[in-house]
Amino acid sequence: MVSETIGICATGIYEPGQFVNVEDVKLIENISEEKIKKLGIERLRVASGEEHPSDMAVKAAKHAMENGNINPEDIDIVIYTQAFFSDHLVWPDYAEVQHRIGAVNANSFKILQQCNGQVAAIDYAYSKMMADRSISTVLIVAAEKYCKPLMNRWKSANTAFWGDGASAAVIKRGVESNVIIGTSLATDGTHNRVWQASYKGGTVLPFSDEVILEKDEMVADFVRSGGVYQTDDSMRKIIVDCMISQNNRVLSKILKSAGEDVKVDKLVTVNLGINWISQAAQSLGVSIENTSAYLAKNYAHMGACDLMFNLHKMRADGRIASGDNVVLYSSGAGYSSGCVLLRYL
C-alpha cells in the first residue's frame, strides 16, 4: 500500500545567464545609496530578449522532473503561478507549459496570488491529494521576467529589486523524507490597492480602437500607484508589521495542528530587502544564517519563484539537513500570507 505521506519529491530551477550588478546601474537608474544599503541586494539575473516566462517555466519544470525521475505522463496536475506578466496579455500559458513538458494526462491551471503563488499552489496540491487518493503527482512551476516599458525592475518598488528566473517542485504521494506537515493561507485585503498598477489593456483603461503605445503608457508604476504607502516610512512599517504578524498567525495555526512543540530550524522566504527578512527571522527566533537571506543578495526578488528557487539552492548548498523543520514563509500583494511546514527526515 502506498504511504499516505505527501511531500516535495524534487525541485528544479532555471537561472538566466546574465548577471547585472546594482553598482553598475545605480547612476543610470538613479538608485540611491540609502536604498541599496536598505535592501542589501547586490546583483540579479536578467533574461535575454529571446527568453520569456513560459520558456523559463518549461526549463525549470523539466529540471524538477529529471531530479525526481518523474515521467511526464504520470503527472496528474500542473499548476502554473506568476506574480506579474505573462508572455502575452491574454493566453492560457499554463496549457502551453503542460504541453511542452509532455504532461498529456494532466489537468493544468494557473494561480494568481502574486508573490504568494507557490505556497497557494502547494496548499491546493496538498489539500487535493489528501481529499482524492487518485491524485499522486502534482507539478508546481513559476516564472518571472521584468522588462521595460512594462516594469522597471529597479524602481517599481521600494521593498525590492526584481530578478528574472523560474523554479518548480514536484509534490508526490508516498514521499518519506521531505514531508509536508501542514499548510495554511490567509488574506488581509485592507491594503490591496498598494499594489494596484493601472496600465492599458484592462477594463478600467481599455485599449482604444487604434492602439498607439506612447511613452510610459504601459508602465506598471507601483511606486506611483502605491503613493504614500510606498514612500512614507511610517506607512511602510504598518504594512510590514501587518504582513509579518499575519504570516506568524498562519504559521501558529500549522504548528498547533502538528500537536507537538515544533522548533523552526530553517526559514525559506521571499527575497525582499534584508530588513524584512531579518524581521521575519527574528519574529520566529531563527538566526539570519538559517534563512534564505544570502540568496536574496545575489538573485533579488523573483516574484512567485522565490520559495522553490531558494529551497532548491539551500538544499544544494547544504543549508538544510536531515532532521530540520523547514518553514516556507511567503507574502504577496493583497496582502496574502502563506506558510508550509516541511520535515526533512
SVG drawing of the C-alpha trace seen along z (x, -y; Angstrom):
<svg xmlns="http://www.w3.org/2000/svg" viewBox="-14 -60 43 62">
<polyline fill="none" stroke="black" stroke-width="0.4" points="0.0,0.0 1.3,-3.5 2.3,-5.6 -0.2,-8.4 2.6,-10.9 2.8,-13.7 5.9,-15.8 8.2,-17.5 9.7,-14.8 12.1,-17.1 12.8,-20.8 14.2,-22.4 15.3,-25.9 16.3,-27.9 18.7,-30.8 19.2,-33.2 22.8,-33.5 23.2,-37.3 24.0,-38.9 23.6,-42.6 25.3,-44.3 23.4,-47.0 26.6,-49.1 26.7,-49.1 23.3,-50.6 22.8,-52.8 23.7,-56.0 21.8,-55.1 18.7,-54.3 19.2,-56.9 19.2,-54.4 20.1,-55.9 22.8,-54.5 20.3,-54.5 18.0,-52.1 20.9,-49.9 22.0,-49.6 18.5,-49.1 17.8,-46.2 21.2,-44.5 20.7,-43.2 23.9,-43.3 23.0,-41.7 20.3,-39.8 19.7,-37.7 18.2,-39.1 16.6,-37.0 17.6,-37.6 15.3,-39.2 14.5,-35.7 13.6,-34.2 10.1,-34.5 8.3,-33.3 6.9,-30.2 10.3,-29.2 11.9,-29.5 9.0,-27.7 9.4,-24.7 13.2,-24.5 12.6,-24.6 9.8,-22.1 12.0,-19.7 14.8,-20.2 12.5,-19.2 11.1,-16.2 14.6,-15.0 15.7,-15.4 12.6,-13.4 12.8,-10.8 9.2,-11.8 7.6,-10.5 5.6,-13.4 2.7,-11.1 2.4,-10.3 1.7,-14.0 -1.9,-14.5 -2.0,-18.3 0.2,-21.1 -0.1,-24.4 1.5,-27.5 1.8,-30.6 3.2,-34.1 3.2,-37.4 3.0,-39.6 3.5,-39.4 2.9,-36.5 4.3,-36.2 1.1,-37.6 -1.7,-39.9 -4.2,-37.1 -3.0,-33.5 -3.6,-30.2 0.1,-29.8 -0.5,-27.1 -1.6,-24.9 1.5,-25.8 3.7,-24.7 1.8,-21.4 2.0,-20.7 5.7,-21.4 6.7,-19.2 4.6,-16.3 2.1,-16.0 -0.6,-14.7 -2.7,-13.2 -2.7,-16.2 -5.2,-18.9 -3.5,-22.4 -4.4,-25.8 -3.0,-29.0 -3.0,-30.5 -2.6,-34.3 -1.8,-35.3 1.2,-37.5 4.4,-36.5 2.5,-34.1 1.6,-31.9 3.8,-28.9 2.6,-28.5 -1.0,-28.8 -0.2,-26.1 1.3,-23.8 -1.7,-24.4 -4.0,-23.4 -2.0,-20.4 -1.7,-19.1 -5.4,-19.5 -6.4,-18.0 -4.2,-15.0 -5.5,-14.5 -9.0,-14.5 -8.5,-12.5 -6.3,-9.4 -6.3,-9.1 -4.0,-12.2 -0.4,-11.2 1.8,-13.7 1.4,-17.5 3.9,-19.8 4.1,-23.4 6.1,-25.9 6.6,-29.6 8.5,-32.0 9.0,-35.8 10.5,-38.3 10.6,-42.0 11.3,-44.3 10.7,-47.9 8.4,-49.5 6.1,-47.2 8.1,-47.5 11.3,-49.0 12.9,-46.3 14.9,-48.9 12.3,-51.5 8.9,-49.7 9.0,-49.1 10.9,-50.4 10.9,-47.0 12.9,-45.1 14.7,-44.9 13.3,-42.4 15.2,-39.5 14.3,-37.0 14.1,-33.2 12.0,-30.2 11.5,-27.4 9.5,-24.2 8.6,-21.5 7.1,-18.0 4.6,-17.2 4.1,-13.5 2.3,-10.9 4.5,-8.4 7.4,-10.8 9.2,-9.8 11.9,-12.4 10.6,-15.9 7.2,-15.5 4.6,-18.3 3.4,-18.6 0.9,-21.4 -0.1,-24.4 -2.2,-27.5 -3.2,-30.7 -4.8,-34.0 -5.5,-37.3 -6.0,-40.8 -7.5,-43.0 -7.1,-46.3 -4.1,-47.4 -5.0,-45.7 -4.6,-48.9 -1.0,-49.4 0.0,-47.1 -2.6,-48.3 -0.9,-49.3 -3.1,-50.7 -1.9,-50.2 -3.8,-49.9 -5.3,-46.6 -7.7,-46.2 -11.3,-47.1 -10.6,-50.3 -8.2,-51.5 -9.0,-49.6 -7.1,-50.0 -8.5,-52.4 -9.5,-51.2 -6.2,-52.5 -3.6,-51.5 -0.6,-53.8 1.8,-52.8 3.2,-56.2 5.9,-56.7 5.0,-55.2 1.5,-54.2 2.1,-50.5 4.4,-51.2 3.3,-49.4 4.5,-52.1 3.9,-50.6 5.6,-53.4 3.3,-55.9 0.2,-53.7 1.1,-52.9 1.5,-56.6 2.0,-57.3 2.2,-53.6 5.4,-53.1 7.1,-56.4 6.2,-57.1 8.3,-55.2 5.5,-55.1 3.1,-53.6 5.7,-51.0 6.2,-50.0 2.4,-49.5 2.3,-47.2 5.4,-45.2 4.2,-44.7 0.8,-43.6 2.5,-41.1 4.7,-39.5 2.1,-39.3 -0.3,-37.7 2.3,-35.2 3.1,-34.3 -0.6,-33.8 -0.8,-31.5 2.3,-29.6 0.9,-29.3 -2.1,-27.5 0.1,-24.9 2.3,-24.4 -0.8,-24.0 -2.2,-21.4 1.1,-19.5 0.2,-18.6 3.7,-19.0 6.3,-21.6 7.9,-22.1 11.0,-24.2 11.6,-26.0 15.1,-25.2 15.3,-26.8 13.3,-29.7 12.8,-30.0 11.2,-33.2 10.7,-35.7 13.7,-37.8 12.6,-41.2 15.1,-43.5 17.3,-42.3 15.4,-44.3 12.2,-42.4 13.9,-39.1 15.7,-39.9 12.4,-41.0 10.7,-37.8 13.5,-35.6 13.7,-37.5 9.9,-37.0 10.4,-33.2 13.5,-33.0 15.6,-31.9 19.1,-33.3 19.7,-35.0 22.3,-32.3 19.5,-29.8 17.4,-31.7 17.5,-32.2 18.7,-35.8 22.1,-35.0 20.2,-34.2 18.3,-37.4 21.6,-39.3 22.5,-37.6 19.1,-37.0 16.8,-39.7 13.0,-39.2 11.7,-36.8 8.1,-37.3 6.3,-33.9 9.6,-32.0 11.5,-32.7 10.4,-29.9 11.1,-26.9 14.2,-28.5 15.6,-29.2 14.6,-25.8 16.4,-24.2 19.5,-26.3 19.6,-25.8 19.4,-22.0 22.2,-22.1 24.3,-24.3 23.9,-22.0 22.0,-24.6 19.1,-22.2 20.0,-18.9 18.2,-15.7 16.0,-16.4 15.4,-20.0 11.9,-21.5 11.7,-24.0 9.1,-26.7 8.3,-28.2 7.2,-31.7 5.6,-33.8 3.7,-37.1 2.1,-38.6 0.1,-41.6 -3.3,-41.6 -1.9,-41.1 -1.9,-37.4 0.2,-35.3 1.1,-31.6 3.2,-29.1 4.2,-25.5 5.9,-23.3 8.2,-20.7 10.1,-18.0 13.4,-16.7 14.0,-13.2"/>
</svg>
